[in-house]
Amino acid sequence: MIKKIRQGDMYACHHGQFAGQMFCFICRDKKEHTYNFLRMPEMITTAIPQKDFDDGLTQGVIKFMEKVPKYVFKVILAQYKKNEGSNDRRK
């Protein structure tokens, strides 16, 4: 069963090109069917197709770690917005 993804949820990637990186969920783009994250430690905005992310969760490639505290999420969100303003987005 897949847990509903919520703003501020932190996920760790265990395999693949993003292995060892953390993803903090920011928002869902309903039009493009993507989840938008701030990827750390590089602090890069990343959009992942919903199906790919959900498949990664069920296969154990991506694992839920924790929900970050609100004061931490405010800093993460500020960095995300700064990146969006400068078009520093990777897919």
Residue pairs with C-beta under 8 A, 6 or more apart in sequence:
2 54
2 57
2 58
3 64
5 25
5 28
5 35
5 53
6 25
6 67
7 25
7 26
7 27
7 73
8 24
8 25
8 67
8 68
8 70
8 73
8 76
9 24
9 25
9 64
9 66
9 67
9 68
10 22
10 23
10 24
10 25
10 64
10 65
10 66
10 67
10 68
11 22
11 23
11 24
11 25
11 37
11 57
11 62
11 63
11 64
11 65
12 21
12 22
12 23
12 62
12 63
12 65
13 19
13 20
13 21
13 22
13 23
13 56
13 61
13 62
14 60
14 61
14 62
14 63
15 61
16 61
18 39
21 39
21 40
21 41
21 42
22 39
22 40
22 41
22 65
23 37
23 38
23 39
23 40
23 46
23 48
23 62
24 37
24 38
24 40
24 68
24 73
24 76
25 35
25 36
25 37
26 36
26 37
26 38
26 45
26 76
26 77
26 80
27 35
27 36
28 34
28 35
28 36
28 50
29 35
29 36
29 47
32 47
33 49
33 50
33 51
34 47
34 48
34 49
34 50
35 47
35 48
35 49
35 50
35 53
36 45
36 46
36 47
36 80
37 45
37 46
37 47
37 48
38 44
38 45
38 46
38 76
38 79
38 80
38 83
39 45
39 46
43 79
43 83
44 83
44 88
44 89
44 90
45 80
45 83
45 84
45 88
45 89
45 90
46 89
46 90
46 91
47 89
47 90
47 91
48 91
53 62
55 61
56 62
57 63
57 64
68 76
83 89
